[in-house]
Amino acid sequence: MNYLAHLFLSEGTTESLIGNLLGDFVKGSIDIYSQGIIKGIYLHRKIDTYTDSHPVFRSSKRLISVNRSRFSGIMIDVFYDHFLAKSWLDYSSISLSDFTNNVYQVLQQSKSILPERLKRILPDMITYDWLGSYKENSTIDQAINEISRRIKRKNNLSGGVEELFLNYQQLQTDFSKFFPELIDYTLTVSSEQ
């Protein structure tokens, strides 16, 4: 899953929100963080493992054309965030804008403990409302193209939003099947920690 889903699936506390986002930004030792943030990082990793092995997610990945299949998991993560943003009120009792504004406020207030890469992108994330704008097709295109630029080796990920358009209905159906199961899994894992 991508940023929006990980934040949504957090336990809603400040530390859980931060930890669930940091899962994409920290490698190696995480013992500099509080127990609540570490718990969020571990939840992020469990969500990724569950997602990558889920039959519906794998089926979605197979929809991506062969020439981009190497990056299919990345694309599906972003596409699923698109569907989450578009159907937000099916899963949440608060608006997407209220949720994202809270996340941005938490990140701003916790800036001193964020990894450098996250600190660098945070102003753009807030200014351009990355999380809330996932519902827009143009934002998905920009997100995929930005990921392509960050990959050091040559790749053909740029323009990958066409994979979303080619398979829109099936991907939306897949997301609708998968996400409630992921929510149930996350609730179970969180209660066990």
Beta strands, then each sheet from edge to edge (+ up, - down):
end
